[in-house]
Structure formats: C-alpha cells, structure tokens
Amino acid sequence: MTDLYPWICPKWPAPQNIHALCTTRLGGVSGDPFDSFNLALHVGDNEQNVNANRKLLIELAQLPQSPQWLSQTHSDIVIEVTQRFKSTPEADASYTFQRGRVLAVMTADCLPILLCNRQGNWVAAVHAGWRGLAAGILIKAVKAYTGDSKDVMAWFGPAISQTAFEVGEDVLSAFLSNWSSAKQHFLSKGAKYHADLYGLARMQLQSLGVEAFGGQHCTYHEKERFYSYRRDGETGRMASLIWIAQEN
C-alpha cells in the first residue's frame, strides 16, 4: 500500500496482502480541540463529526469493512476477532487469521503496534501504553500467533518520545519486576525518570525473536501532525489499522 496523505503507511517487509496504516490528526471534520480527524467517540467530540471521520476513513482507505474498534482500558486483554461484535469489546489488543477483518487501536501518546506474520495469514493490533506493556500485553499478542514467533514482524506507530515522557518510580518498578534489562530504557531526572516506550517494546519483542520497524515519531513534539493527551489533555485520537486483503 502506498502512502495515503495525510496518513502514514508502515515501511516494513510485510507480505503484499497485508495492508496497514496510521491516521494523523489531519484531514477530517472535527473542530478545536479535536481538529480534525478524531476517530474516538469517548473524548467529548461531537458524535456526528466522529462518525463522519470514521466514514471518511473507510472510503479513503478502501477498507473491506468497518474497523473493529475496542474499548481500551490499559489492560492486558487480547481478543481474537472472527466476527463483528454486537457491542464494542473491552480489550487493548486484537488478532485475526481471517481475511478482510480490519483491526484497530486508538492512541494519543501510547504506542500503537501492528503485527503480522511472514506468511501473510495472521495480523494483530496492540494498544501499548506503559501499563499494558508492563503487564505483558505485547508478549500475549505475539503468543496468540500459533506458529513460530520468529515469523512475526512488528511496526511501531507514532507515540510519545522518551524526552517528553516523564514518569515516576512506580513505572520503573513495574517493568523491573518482569524485565531486569528494562532499566536501560529509563533516564533518571532527579526523582523522576524519562521512559522510552519504543525501547521497552523493542526489548520485549527481541526476547521473542520478533523484528520491529518504525518508531521515528513523537506525538508530543509533532503538534501539527499528532494528537497528544499529555500535551493537550482534551484532544482526539489517531487510529492504527491492519488487515489481510480479501484476495492476494
């Protein structure tokens, strides 16, 4: 899939039948402070504007069906998508082996991670904030693949960078309880730390033999392009989507 302005398409060696993209805040109909391509219904934006943006997403990205949105709670819940849910499921990651099922996660500083296998018959989307990463949601998502994890690859969408992500001792402790090597991804700043979400996710993937791509953006510093909850508080959400084409 070629770049869809003003969206981002992953640059990774995924099979040709794997389609993926990440929206930005540009190109929609929502007004300030959600301007303009907000895709979240839970942030206080006008519902009609959100639905118009979602319809525009389906049309412009030529999605095979409406995305399977999730009710994200910073959990470690990973679900399989085999059919349309009657209501929005509570989870922070989803996966499927089915063609045409569009998986989606929404973010505004947390790290969106898209996964696929080299055979092109499995995809996953992960919402990875620090709580989810510390709880092991990324590990669980990769292990949902029934084959060899070394056949899985990952793409990191835009997230808050280490320079902007100040956290407390509790965040460092949450990671150190499971990964002794996590400390290298925290910079000490007095009583606080600056955490590297990209580095923490890459560390976990490397333990499974999964190669990761992307991770060049900062939602906090790139104000014109991305939403950032930490920067603005009241703001919209971008979406990262992945699906298996219905025909090769």
C-alpha positions as CSV (number, residue, x, y, z in Angstrom):
1,M,0.0,0.0,0.0
2,T,1.4,3.4,-0.9
3,D,1.3,6.4,1.4
4,L,-2.1,7.9,1.8
5,Y,-1.7,11.6,2.6
6,P,-2.0,12.7,5.3
7,W,-1.7,9.3,6.8
8,I,1.3,7.1,7.5
9,C,1.8,3.7,5.9
10,P,4.3,1.3,7.5
11,K,7.6,0.8,5.8
12,W,8.3,-2.8,6.6
13,P,8.8,-6.1,4.7
14,A,5.2,-7.3,5.2
15,P,3.7,-9.6,2.6
16,Q,1.8,-7.8,-0.2
17,N,-1.6,-8.9,1.0
18,I,-1.1,-7.2,4.4
19,H,-2.5,-3.7,4.4
20,A,-1.8,-1.2,7.3
21,L,-1.9,2.5,8.0
22,C,-1.9,5.0,10.8
23,T,-4.0,8.1,10.7
24,T,-2.8,11.6,11.8
25,R,-4.9,14.4,13.2
26,L,-5.2,15.9,9.7
27,G,-7.9,15.6,7.0
28,G,-11.2,15.4,9.0
29,V,-14.1,17.5,10.0
30,S,-13.8,17.8,13.8
31,G,-13.3,21.2,15.3
32,D,-10.9,22.5,18.0
33,P,-9.6,20.9,20.2
34,F,-10.3,17.7,18.3
35,D,-9.2,19.1,14.9
36,S,-9.6,17.5,12.7
37,F,-9.5,13.7,12.1
38,N,-10.6,12.5,15.5
39,L,-11.8,8.9,15.4
40,A,-12.8,8.4,19.1
41,L,-16.3,8.7,20.5
42,H,-15.2,8.8,24.1
43,V,-13.2,12.0,24.3
44,G,-16.0,14.6,24.1
45,D,-16.1,15.3,20.4
46,N,-19.4,15.8,18.5
47,E,-20.6,12.3,17.7
48,Q,-21.7,13.3,14.2
49,N,-18.2,14.6,13.4
50,V,-16.6,11.4,14.7
51,N,-18.9,9.2,12.6
52,A,-18.2,11.4,9.6
53,N,-14.5,10.9,10.1
54,R,-14.9,7.1,10.5
55,K,-16.9,7.0,7.3
56,L,-14.2,9.0,5.5
57,L,-11.6,6.6,6.8
58,I,-13.5,3.6,5.4
59,E,-13.9,5.4,2.0
60,L,-10.4,6.8,1.5
61,A,-8.5,3.8,2.8
62,Q,-10.9,1.5,0.8
63,L,-11.4,-0.7,3.9
64,P,-13.1,-4.0,3.2
65,Q,-15.3,-3.4,6.3
66,S,-15.7,-1.1,9.2
67,P,-12.8,-1.4,11.7
68,Q,-13.3,-3.5,14.9
69,W,-12.9,-0.8,17.5
70,L,-12.0,-1.7,21.0
71,S,-12.9,-0.2,24.4
72,Q,-9.3,0.3,25.6
73,T,-8.6,0.4,29.3
74,H,-4.8,-0.1,29.5
75,S,-5.4,-3.8,30.2
76,D,-3.5,-6.9,29.1
77,I,-6.6,-8.3,27.4
78,V,-6.1,-9.7,23.9
79,I,-9.0,-11.0,21.9
80,E,-9.5,-12.9,18.6
81,V,-11.7,-11.2,16.0
82,T,-13.7,-13.8,14.0
83,Q,-16.9,-11.9,13.5
84,R,-18.4,-8.5,14.2
85,F,-19.1,-7.9,17.9
86,K,-22.6,-6.7,18.8
87,S,-21.1,-4.2,21.2
88,T,-17.5,-2.7,21.5
89,P,-15.4,-5.3,23.3
90,E,-13.2,-4.3,26.2
91,A,-9.6,-5.1,25.2
92,D,-6.3,-3.5,24.3
93,A,-5.2,-5.8,21.5
94,S,-6.9,-8.0,18.9
95,Y,-5.8,-10.5,16.3
96,T,-7.3,-12.5,13.5
97,F,-6.5,-15.2,10.9
98,Q,-9.4,-14.1,8.7
99,R,-9.2,-12.0,5.6
100,G,-11.0,-8.7,5.5
101,R,-11.2,-8.2,9.3
102,V,-9.9,-4.7,10.0
103,L,-8.3,-4.5,13.4
104,A,-7.8,-1.1,15.0
105,V,-6.3,0.6,18.1
106,M,-6.6,4.3,19.0
107,T,-3.8,6.3,20.6
108,A,-2.7,9.8,21.5
109,D,0.7,9.2,23.1
110,C,0.5,5.4,23.8
111,L,2.4,3.2,21.4
112,P,0.3,1.5,18.6
113,I,1.9,-1.7,17.5
114,L,0.9,-3.6,14.3
115,L,1.9,-7.2,13.9
116,C,1.8,-9.7,11.0
117,N,3.5,-13.0,10.1
118,R,5.7,-13.5,7.1
119,Q,3.1,-16.0,5.6
120,G,0.5,-13.2,5.5
121,N,-2.3,-15.1,7.2
122,W,-2.2,-13.5,10.7
123,V,-2.4,-9.9,11.9
124,A,-2.7,-8.1,15.2
125,A,-3.1,-4.6,16.6
126,V,-1.9,-3.6,20.1
127,H,-2.5,-0.5,22.2
128,A,0.7,-0.4,24.3
129,G,0.8,2.3,27.0
130,W,3.2,1.7,29.8
131,R,0.6,-0.2,31.9
132,G,-0.2,-2.6,29.1
133,L,3.5,-3.1,28.2
134,A,4.4,-3.7,31.9
135,A,1.5,-6.2,32.2
136,G,2.8,-8.1,29.2
137,I,0.1,-7.3,26.6
138,L,2.6,-7.3,23.7
139,I,4.0,-10.6,24.7
140,K,0.5,-12.1,24.9
141,A,-0.4,-10.7,21.5
142,V,2.7,-12.3,19.8
143,K,2.0,-15.6,21.6
144,A,-1.6,-15.5,20.2
145,Y,0.1,-16.5,16.9
146,T,0.1,-20.3,16.7
147,G,3.3,-20.5,14.7
148,D,6.9,-19.6,15.4
149,S,7.2,-16.1,16.9
150,K,10.3,-15.6,14.7
151,D,7.9,-15.4,11.7
152,V,6.2,-12.4,13.2
153,M,7.2,-8.8,12.5
154,A,6.1,-5.6,14.2
155,W,5.7,-1.9,13.2
156,F,5.6,0.9,15.7
157,G,3.3,3.8,15.0
158,P,3.7,7.3,16.4
159,A,4.0,7.6,20.2
160,I,5.4,9.9,22.9
161,S,9.2,10.0,22.8
162,Q,11.5,9.5,25.8
163,T,12.3,13.2,26.0
164,A,8.7,14.0,26.7
165,F,7.6,11.0,28.7
166,E,8.3,11.7,32.4
167,V,7.2,9.0,34.8
168,G,7.7,8.1,38.5
169,E,9.4,5.3,40.3
170,D,6.3,3.2,40.1
171,V,6.6,2.9,36.4
172,L,10.2,1.8,36.6
173,S,9.4,-0.8,39.3
174,A,6.5,-2.2,37.2
175,F,8.9,-3.0,34.4
176,L,11.8,-4.2,36.6
177,S,9.6,-6.8,38.3
178,N,9.5,-8.7,35.0
179,W,12.4,-7.4,32.9
180,S,15.7,-6.7,34.7
181,S,17.1,-5.2,31.5
182,A,14.3,-2.5,31.4
183,K,16.3,0.0,33.4
184,Q,18.4,0.9,30.3
185,H,15.2,2.4,28.8
186,F,14.8,4.9,31.7
187,L,16.8,8.1,32.1
188,S,17.0,9.4,35.6
189,K,15.8,13.0,36.1
190,G,16.1,13.7,39.8
191,A,13.1,12.0,41.5
192,K,11.6,11.2,38.1
193,Y,12.5,9.2,35.0
194,H,12.0,9.6,31.3
195,A,10.8,6.3,29.8
196,D,11.4,5.0,26.3
197,L,8.2,3.3,25.2
198,Y,9.8,2.3,21.8
199,G,12.8,0.8,23.6
200,L,10.7,-1.1,26.1
201,A,8.6,-2.6,23.4
202,R,11.6,-3.4,21.2
203,M,13.2,-5.1,24.2
204,Q,10.2,-7.4,24.7
205,L,9.9,-8.2,21.0
206,Q,13.6,-9.1,20.8
207,S,13.1,-11.7,23.6
208,L,10.7,-13.5,21.3
209,G,12.8,-13.1,18.1
210,V,10.5,-10.5,16.6
211,E,12.0,-7.8,14.4
212,A,10.5,-4.3,14.8
213,F,10.3,-1.4,12.4
214,G,9.1,2.2,12.6
215,G,9.2,4.2,15.8
216,Q,10.6,7.5,14.4
217,H,7.8,9.9,15.6
218,C,6.9,11.8,18.7
219,T,3.3,12.6,19.3
220,Y,4.1,15.2,22.0
221,H,6.6,17.3,19.9
222,E,4.9,17.0,16.5
223,K,1.9,19.1,17.4
224,E,0.7,19.9,13.9
225,R,0.5,16.2,12.9
226,F,-0.4,14.2,16.0
227,Y,-2.8,14.3,19.0
228,S,-1.1,14.1,22.4
229,Y,-3.0,13.6,25.6
230,R,-0.1,14.5,27.8
231,R,0.4,17.8,25.9
232,D,-3.2,18.9,25.5
233,G,-5.4,16.9,27.8
234,E,-8.6,17.4,25.9
235,T,-7.8,16.0,22.4
236,G,-8.6,13.5,19.8
237,R,-7.3,10.0,18.9
238,M,-5.4,8.6,15.9
239,A,-6.1,5.1,14.7
240,S,-3.6,2.4,13.6
241,L,-5.2,-0.3,11.4
242,I,-4.2,-3.6,9.8
243,W,-6.0,-6.3,7.8
244,I,-5.4,-9.2,5.5
245,A,-6.6,-8.4,1.9
246,Q,-9.5,-10.5,0.8
247,E,-7.7,-11.5,-2.3
248,N,-3.9,-11.9,-2.8
